[in-house]
Amino acid sequence: MYGYPPANLFLRVKVTMKMFKKYWPHLLLWVAMILYFIFAPYLFIRFFIKTGKPLETENTLPSASKRISFVVDGLTPYAEGNEHLFSLYGWGYITPETGKTVDGFVPEIALVSDDKVYIFKVRTSYRVPGPASMFVDKGVNLDNLGYEAFITGDSIKPGKYRIALIFKNPSTGEAYYWDKPARYLIKTPNTLTLK
């Protein structure tokens, strides 16, 4: 029982080695294709996408603040160069605390699911969604009221994401977020929609 391995085992190994020598380019090609399909989307986003990819941040949100008000107006397809993006746009502001200013705060968009948080840069613009005096009385700068975030659909995993607005002050480290009224971004493998 503990003697030599059976002869058919040697025969199997010999046949397997002969097939491997004959078909090794095919096996190597299959391994390369499998690795490509697994890693290519991540490498493409990391090295070739310039606009619309999430910021590299930890998976946590700052403290919530009712001083933030925002509205999501829409989501439209957008092309920049050879990149196919989505533009998430609206308006939002943070009211200053008594005796303080909000000039140093920079807005960002957060997409929040149960297990992942994506944060995107925002481009601000002049916006007056209603009577200007309503916003000026609250200390809001109308030049930075509008926002637009560019999102690459391939950069986020399929799921349902609650949209939040973050205001961050890079010089002091203060950051606040708010996600009400609730709006959602629904990502499927082929689409990105606003609900």
GUKOL-320799 format. One record per residue (C-alpha): x, y, z; residue number from 1. Coordinates in steps of 0.02 Angstrom, whole numbers, plus 32768, in hexadecimal, padded with zeros to 4 digits. Layout:
% residues N
ATOM      u      v      w   pos
ATOM      X      Y      Z   NUM
...
This chain:
% residues 195
ATOM      u      v      w   pos
ATOM   8000   8000   8000     1
ATOM   808F   8079   8024     2
ATOM   80F7   8044   7F8E     3
ATOM   8104   809C   7EE8     4
ATOM   8075   8105   7EA5     5
ATOM   8009   80AD   7E26     6
ATOM   8044   80AF   7D73     7
ATOM   7FA7   8109   7D38     8
ATOM   7FD5   819F   7DA7     9
ATOM   807B   81AF   7D4B    10
ATOM   801E   81A0   7CA7    11
ATOM   7FA4   822B   7CDA    12
ATOM   8031   829F   7D0D    13
ATOM   808E   827A   7C6B    14
ATOM   7FF3   829D   7C00    15
ATOM   7FCD   833D   7C63    16
ATOM   8080   837D   7C4C    17
ATOM   8079   8354   7B93    18
ATOM   7FD5   83B5   7B80    19
ATOM   801B   8446   7BE6    20
ATOM   80B4   8451   7B76    21
ATOM   8047   844D   7ADC    22
ATOM   7FC2   84C9   7B16    23
ATOM   801F   853D   7B8F    24
ATOM   8005   85D9   7B20    25
ATOM   7F49   85BB   7B27    26
ATOM   7F4A   85A6   7BE4    27
ATOM   7FB3   8643   7BF8    28
ATOM   7F3A   86A3   7B89    29
ATOM   7EA4   8668   7BEF    30
ATOM   7EF7   869B   7C92    31
ATOM   7F21   8746   7C48    32
ATOM   7E6D   875F   7C0D    33
ATOM   7E25   8731   7CB6    34
ATOM   7E9C   87A8   7D0F    35
ATOM   7E70   8831   7C92    36
ATOM   7DB5   8821   7CB1    37
ATOM   7DCF   8823   7D6D    38
ATOM   7E49   88B5   7D7B    39
ATOM   7E34   8920   7CDD    40
ATOM   7D9F   898A   7D19    41
ATOM   7DF9   89BB   7DBA    42
ATOM   7E9C   89E2   7D60    43
ATOM   7E40   8A46   7CDB    44
ATOM   7DEA   8AB2   7D5E    45
ATOM   7E88   8AC8   7DC4    46
ATOM   7EFF   8AF6   7D37    47
ATOM   7E9B   8B37   7CA3    48
ATOM   7E00   8B90   7CE8    49
ATOM   7E29   8C44   7D16    50
ATOM   7D7D   8C8C   7D3D    51
ATOM   7CEF   8C3E   7D9F    52
ATOM   7D49   8BC2   7E0D    53
ATOM   7D2E   8BC4   7EC9    54
ATOM   7DAB   8C14   7F3E    55
ATOM   7E1A   8B9E   7FA2    56
ATOM   7DCF   8BAC   8050    57
ATOM   7DA4   8B40   80E4    58
ATOM   7CF9   8AF1   80EA    59
ATOM   7CB3   8B68   816E    60
ATOM   7C48   8C04   816B    61
ATOM   7C5D   8CA2   81D4    62
ATOM   7BDB   8CD5   8253    63
ATOM   7B2E   8D05   8214    64
ATOM   7AFB   8DBC   8218    65
ATOM   7A50   8E0A   81FF    66
ATOM   7AAA   8EA9   81C9    67
ATOM   7ABA   8E5C   811B    68
ATOM   7A2E   8E6B   809C    69
ATOM   7A38   8E22   7FEE    70
ATOM   79D1   8DEB   7F5A    71
ATOM   79FE   8D70   7ED2    72
ATOM   79B7   8DB3   7E2E    73
ATOM   79E9   8D28   7DB7    74
ATOM   7A5F   8CAA   7D6C    75
ATOM   7A8F   8CB5   7CB4    76
ATOM   7B0D   8C5D   7C44    77
ATOM   7BA8   8CC4   7C22    78
ATOM   7C40   8CAB   7BB3    79
ATOM   7CEA   8CF6   7BD3    80
ATOM   7D72   8CC4   7B5B    81
ATOM   7D5D   8C08   7B41    82
ATOM   7D10   8BEF   7BED    83
ATOM   7C56   8BCA   7C00    84
ATOM   7C1C   8C13   7CA5    85
ATOM   7B7E   8C43   7D01    86
ATOM   7B63   8CF2   7D44    87
ATOM   7B09   8CF9   7DEC    88
ATOM   7AD5   8DAE   7E08    89
ATOM   7A71   8E1C   7E7C    90
ATOM   7A8D   8E9F   7F01    91
ATOM   7ABE   8E9E   7FB8    92
ATOM   7B05   8F08   8042    93
ATOM   7B3C   8F06   80F7    94
ATOM   7B03   8F93   8168    95
ATOM   7B8B   8FE1   81D3    96
ATOM   7B8D   8FD3   828F    97
ATOM   7B74   9077   82EA    98
ATOM   7C0F   90E3   82D8    99
ATOM   7C65   906B   825F   100
ATOM   7C77   9060   81A3   101
ATOM   7C64   8FCC   812D   102
ATOM   7CDB   900E   80A7   103
ATOM   7D5B   8F83   80C4   104
ATOM   7CDE   8EF5   80AF   105
ATOM   7CE6   8E8D   800F   106
ATOM   7C51   8E21   7FDA   107
ATOM   7C5F   8D6A   7FA7   108
ATOM   7BDB   8CEA   7F75   109
ATOM   7BD2   8C46   7FD4   110
ATOM   7B7A   8BA9   7F97   111
ATOM   7B53   8B3F   802F   112
ATOM   7B1B   8A88   8033   113
ATOM   7B16   8A0C   80C2   114
ATOM   7BC9   89D4   80A4   115
ATOM   7C1F   8A59   8039   116
ATOM   7C37   8B16   8031   117
ATOM   7C70   8B6C   7F92   118
ATOM   7CA0   8C24   7F98   119
ATOM   7CAE   8C8E   7EFA   120
ATOM   7CF6   8D3A   7ED9   121
ATOM   7C7A   8DC3   7EB2   122
ATOM   7C87   8E56   7E3B   123
ATOM   7C29   8EEC   7E82   124
ATOM   7BD1   8F72   7E1E   125
ATOM   7B62   900B   7E30   126
ATOM   7AAF   8FD9   7E51   127
ATOM   7A10   902F   7E8C   128
ATOM   7985   8FAC   7E9F   129
ATOM   790A   9029   7EEB   130
ATOM   7904   90DA   7F2E   131
ATOM   79B9   910F   7F48   132
ATOM   7990   9169   7FEB   133
ATOM   795A   90C3   8038   134
ATOM   7A0B   9080   8026   135
ATOM   7A6D   9120   8044   136
ATOM   7A14   913B   80EA   137
ATOM   7A58   9091   8124   138
ATOM   7B0B   90C0   80F7   139
ATOM   7B11   9053   805B   140
ATOM   7B8A   907E   7FCF   141
ATOM   7B27   906F   7F2C   142
ATOM   7BC9   9059   7EC9   143
ATOM   7BE0   8FAD   7F1A   144
ATOM   7B2B   8F79   7F2D   145
ATOM   7B1F   8F08   7E94   146
ATOM   7B7E   8E65   7E8B   147
ATOM   7BA5   8DE1   7E09   148
ATOM   7BFB   8D3B   7E29   149
ATOM   7C3B   8CCD   7D9C   150
ATOM   7C2A   8C12   7DB8   151
ATOM   7C6F   8B84   7D50   152
ATOM   7BEF   8AF8   7D53   153
ATOM   7C75   8A72   7D57   154
ATOM   7CC6   8ABB   7DF3   155
ATOM   7C39   8A85   7E69   156
ATOM   7BF5   89D9   7E8C   157
ATOM   7B40   89AE   7E66   158
ATOM   7ACB   89DD   7EF3   159
ATOM   7A5B   8A62   7F3D   160
ATOM   7AB6   8AFD   7F7B   161
ATOM   7A6F   8B8A   7FE4   162
ATOM   7AAF   8C34   7FA8   163
ATOM   7AFD   8CA5   802C   164
ATOM   7B54   8D4D   8026   165
ATOM   7BF4   8D64   808B   166
ATOM   7C41   8E0C   80B8   167
ATOM   7CF8   8DFE   80E7   168
ATOM   7D71   8E85   8120   169
ATOM   7E20   8E4B   80EC   170
ATOM   7E79   8ECC   8158   171
ATOM   7E21   8EA0   81FC   172
ATOM   7DEE   8DEB   81DB   173
ATOM   7D38   8E0F   8203   174
ATOM   7CBC   8DA9   819D   175
ATOM   7C00   8D94   819F   176
ATOM   7B84   8D34   8135   177
ATOM   7AC9   8D2C   8117   178
ATOM   7A61   8CB2   80B2   179
ATOM   79AF   8CF3   80C0   180
ATOM   793D   8CFE   8060   181
ATOM   7964   8C4D   802B   182
ATOM   7996   8C34   7F75   183
ATOM   79E3   8B95   7F32   184
ATOM   7A58   8B66   7EA7   185
ATOM   7A34   8AB6   7E66   186
ATOM   7AC7   8A60   7E12   187
ATOM   7AAA   89C2   7DAD   188
ATOM   7B2F   896F   7D42   189
ATOM   7AF5   89D5   7CAB   190
ATOM   7A9B   8A70   7CED   191
ATOM   7AA5   8AFD   7D6B   192
ATOM   79FE   8B4D   7D9A   193
ATOM   79BF   8BCE   7E16   194
ATOM   792A   8BA7   7E86   195
